[in-house]
Amino acid sequence: MFEEVDEIKKVTEDGEYYYIDLKDFWSFSLSKEYKIVPEVGDIARVYIKNGSTVRGLDLNGIYVFYKTDEQLEEEHRVWCESYNKEKQEQFEKEKSQLDLDYESLPDVFKKRIDRFRKNNPNFRVEYEVYEMFCCKEAIKIAGALKTSKEIQKFHDLPWEEQIELVDIDKGHSGNTFGCACVLACAYLDAPNRIIDTHGSLSPLVGSKAFGDI
């Protein structure tokens, strides 16, 4: 555990929390349950566990809270339960469309999705929406540009030119766009590579967690 002392440079109020930006450190949230109103210029002493978990806070030398390991573990357990419940509910809403999208995919893309489903029993709930988006966009890009050379040129264009050239979804992140272009090139040059190419989120969550292995 370590602690950081810094001056508050910004406070944003949202619902049941204050979101606090420090001058030379990072940001964190403070629940209104503590009945403390942080202000710009206040001096915060933040107690940190595992590099990012806020264990405690003193404000202008006054104790606000300090959590035991047991309290932190219980908070994490409750958060995980809530997160998993939300993910499951969201999947149930999206399942019908995902099933239709799957049936519309070329065979190599179906086999790709099948691999992740087999390797990760929770893949559908956790990652399938993200992966399906990348696959559908890859097919769109490949159909529009025809060759991997053109896709590589397309990848390096400014965003404004990319969306003029191909009707890609405007909700892309850097990761989804990069993955879609890689899959599009593979689809044109060596379609069977689609099946074993790394998952869209494997670089972020790990190959095993995603279902690559």
C-alpha positions as CSV (number, residue, x, y, z in Angstrom):
1,M,0.0,0.0,0.0
2,F,1.1,3.6,-0.6
3,E,-0.3,7.1,-0.2
4,E,-0.4,10.2,-2.3
5,V,-0.9,13.8,-1.2
6,D,-2.1,16.2,-3.8
7,E,-4.3,19.2,-4.4
8,I,-7.8,18.9,-5.9
9,K,-7.9,20.7,-9.3
10,K,-11.5,19.7,-10.3
11,V,-14.7,18.4,-8.7
12,T,-17.6,17.1,-10.8
13,E,-20.9,16.1,-9.1
14,D,-22.9,13.3,-10.6
15,G,-25.7,11.4,-8.9
16,E,-24.5,9.9,-5.6
17,Y,-20.8,10.6,-6.2
18,Y,-18.2,13.4,-6.5
19,Y,-15.6,12.8,-9.2
20,I,-12.3,14.3,-8.1
21,D,-9.3,15.2,-10.3
22,L,-6.0,15.8,-8.6
23,K,-3.3,18.1,-9.9
24,D,-0.4,15.7,-10.3
25,F,-2.0,12.3,-9.6
26,W,-5.1,10.6,-11.0
27,S,-8.8,10.8,-10.5
28,F,-11.2,9.0,-8.1
29,S,-14.8,9.0,-6.9
30,L,-16.1,9.9,-3.5
31,S,-19.5,8.7,-2.4
32,K,-21.9,11.3,-0.9
33,E,-22.6,8.9,1.9
34,Y,-19.6,10.4,3.7
35,K,-21.3,13.8,4.0
36,I,-18.1,15.5,2.8
37,V,-18.2,18.1,0.0
38,P,-14.7,18.3,-1.7
39,E,-13.7,21.6,-3.2
40,V,-11.0,22.8,-5.6
41,G,-7.9,23.6,-3.7
42,D,-8.5,21.0,-0.9
43,I,-5.5,18.8,0.0
44,A,-6.3,15.1,-0.4
45,R,-4.3,12.3,1.1
46,V,-5.3,9.1,-0.7
47,Y,-4.4,5.7,0.5
48,I,-3.9,3.2,-2.4
49,K,-3.9,-0.6,-2.5
50,N,-2.7,-2.7,-5.4
51,G,-1.8,0.4,-7.5
52,S,-5.4,1.6,-8.1
53,T,-7.8,0.7,-5.4
54,V,-8.7,3.6,-3.1
55,R,-8.5,2.2,0.5
56,G,-8.9,5.5,2.4
57,L,-9.0,9.3,2.2
58,D,-8.1,12.3,4.4
59,L,-9.2,15.7,3.3
60,N,-7.4,18.8,4.6
61,G,-6.0,16.6,7.3
62,I,-9.5,15.3,8.4
63,Y,-10.3,11.6,8.3
64,V,-13.0,10.7,5.7
65,F,-12.8,6.9,5.5
66,Y,-10.4,3.9,5.6
67,K,-11.4,0.4,4.5
68,T,-10.2,-2.9,5.7
69,D,-9.2,-5.7,3.4
70,E,-12.5,-7.4,4.3
71,Q,-14.5,-4.4,3.3
72,L,-12.7,-4.0,0.0
73,E,-13.2,-7.7,-0.8
74,E,-16.9,-7.4,0.0
75,E,-17.3,-4.3,-2.2
76,H,-15.6,-6.1,-5.0
77,R,-17.9,-9.1,-4.6
78,V,-21.0,-7.0,-4.7
79,W,-19.7,-5.1,-7.7
80,C,-18.9,-8.3,-9.6
81,E,-22.4,-9.7,-8.9
82,S,-24.0,-6.5,-10.1
83,Y,-21.8,-6.4,-13.2
84,N,-22.5,-10.0,-14.1
85,K,-26.2,-9.5,-13.7
86,E,-26.2,-6.5,-15.9
87,K,-24.1,-8.3,-18.6
88,Q,-26.6,-11.3,-18.5
89,E,-29.6,-9.0,-18.8
90,Q,-28.0,-7.1,-21.7
91,F,-27.2,-10.4,-23.5
92,E,-30.8,-11.6,-23.2
93,K,-31.9,-8.4,-24.9
94,E,-29.3,-8.8,-27.7
95,K,-29.4,-12.6,-28.1
96,S,-32.0,-12.7,-30.9
97,Q,-30.1,-10.2,-33.0
98,L,-26.8,-11.9,-32.3
99,D,-28.3,-15.2,-33.5
100,L,-29.5,-13.6,-36.7
101,D,-26.1,-12.0,-37.2
102,Y,-24.3,-15.3,-36.7
103,E,-26.5,-17.0,-39.3
104,S,-25.7,-14.3,-41.8
105,L,-21.9,-14.8,-41.5
106,P,-19.8,-16.6,-44.1
107,D,-18.8,-20.1,-42.9
108,V,-15.2,-19.1,-41.8
109,F,-16.5,-16.4,-39.6
110,K,-19.1,-18.8,-38.1
111,K,-16.2,-21.2,-37.3
112,R,-14.3,-18.3,-35.7
113,I,-17.2,-17.5,-33.4
114,D,-17.7,-21.3,-32.7
115,R,-14.1,-21.5,-31.5
116,F,-14.5,-18.8,-29.0
117,R,-17.8,-20.2,-27.8
118,K,-16.2,-23.6,-27.3
119,N,-13.2,-22.3,-25.5
120,N,-15.0,-19.8,-23.2
121,P,-18.4,-20.9,-21.9
122,N,-19.1,-17.2,-21.0
123,F,-18.0,-15.8,-24.4
124,R,-21.5,-15.1,-25.6
125,V,-22.4,-13.0,-22.6
126,E,-19.0,-11.3,-22.1
127,Y,-17.6,-10.7,-25.6
128,E,-19.8,-11.8,-28.5
129,V,-21.3,-8.4,-29.2
130,Y,-17.9,-6.9,-29.5
131,E,-16.5,-9.7,-31.7
132,M,-19.5,-9.9,-33.9
133,F,-19.2,-6.1,-34.6
134,C,-15.6,-6.6,-35.7
135,C,-16.6,-9.5,-37.9
136,K,-19.4,-7.7,-39.6
137,E,-17.3,-4.6,-40.2
138,A,-14.5,-6.8,-41.6
139,I,-16.9,-8.3,-44.2
140,K,-18.1,-4.8,-45.1
141,I,-14.5,-3.5,-45.6
142,A,-13.4,-6.5,-47.6
143,G,-16.5,-6.3,-49.9
144,A,-15.9,-2.6,-50.5
145,L,-12.1,-2.6,-51.1
146,K,-11.5,-6.0,-52.7
147,T,-7.8,-6.3,-52.0
148,S,-5.6,-6.3,-48.8
149,K,-3.4,-3.7,-50.4
150,E,-6.3,-1.3,-50.6
151,I,-7.4,-2.1,-47.1
152,Q,-3.9,-1.3,-45.8
153,K,-4.0,2.1,-47.6
154,F,-7.5,2.6,-46.2
155,H,-6.3,1.9,-42.7
156,D,-3.8,4.7,-42.8
157,L,-6.2,7.4,-44.2
158,P,-7.7,10.1,-42.0
159,W,-11.1,9.2,-40.4
160,E,-13.0,11.6,-42.6
161,E,-11.7,9.9,-45.7
162,Q,-12.2,6.4,-44.3
163,I,-16.0,6.9,-43.7
164,E,-16.3,8.4,-47.2
165,L,-14.6,5.4,-48.8
166,V,-16.4,2.7,-46.9
167,D,-19.7,2.8,-45.0
168,I,-18.2,1.7,-41.7
169,D,-19.9,2.1,-38.4
170,K,-19.1,5.5,-36.8
171,G,-18.9,3.8,-33.3
172,H,-15.5,2.2,-34.0
173,S,-12.7,2.4,-31.4
174,G,-9.1,2.1,-32.5
175,N,-9.1,-1.6,-31.4
176,T,-12.3,-2.6,-33.3
177,F,-11.2,-0.8,-36.4
178,G,-7.7,-2.4,-36.4
179,C,-9.2,-5.8,-35.8
180,A,-11.8,-5.4,-38.6
181,C,-9.0,-4.4,-41.0
182,V,-6.9,-7.4,-40.1
183,L,-9.8,-9.8,-40.5
184,A,-10.8,-8.2,-43.8
185,C,-7.3,-8.7,-45.2
186,A,-7.3,-12.3,-44.0
187,Y,-10.7,-12.9,-45.5
188,L,-9.5,-11.8,-48.9
189,D,-6.0,-13.4,-48.9
190,A,-6.4,-16.6,-46.8
191,P,-10.0,-17.1,-45.5
192,N,-9.1,-20.0,-43.3
193,R,-6.9,-17.7,-41.3
194,I,-10.0,-16.1,-40.0
195,I,-10.8,-19.1,-37.8
196,D,-7.5,-18.9,-35.8
197,T,-6.7,-15.2,-35.9
198,H,-6.6,-13.8,-32.3
199,G,-9.9,-12.5,-30.8
200,S,-10.7,-8.8,-31.0
201,L,-10.3,-8.3,-27.2
202,S,-7.5,-10.9,-26.6
203,P,-4.8,-8.2,-26.5
204,L,-6.8,-6.4,-23.7
205,V,-8.2,-9.2,-21.6
206,G,-5.8,-12.1,-22.5
207,S,-6.1,-14.9,-24.9
208,K,-7.3,-17.5,-22.4
209,A,-9.9,-15.2,-20.9
210,F,-11.3,-14.4,-24.3
211,G,-11.4,-17.9,-25.6
212,D,-8.4,-18.1,-28.0
213,I,-7.0,-21.0,-26.1
